[in-house]
């Protein structure tokens, strides 16, 4: 994948879990998933093989901050 991708962590509430967004360089939403269930969303955008790497970044990323994914 040659395009630039960005990851963003959205803080949930008591009833809504935290979510992760992956967006492309035009800020188009590529994947949107709960931290506890990333497989379906990452499979759809051909990033399933990078699940552990993406989740590691997501756990360390502060809420509301965006970071470029280095895959």
Buried (B, 14 or more C-beta within 10 A) or exposed (E): EEEEBBBBBEEEEEEEBBBBBBBBEEEEEBBEBEBEEBEEBBEEBEBBEBEEEBBEBBEEBEEEEEBEBEE
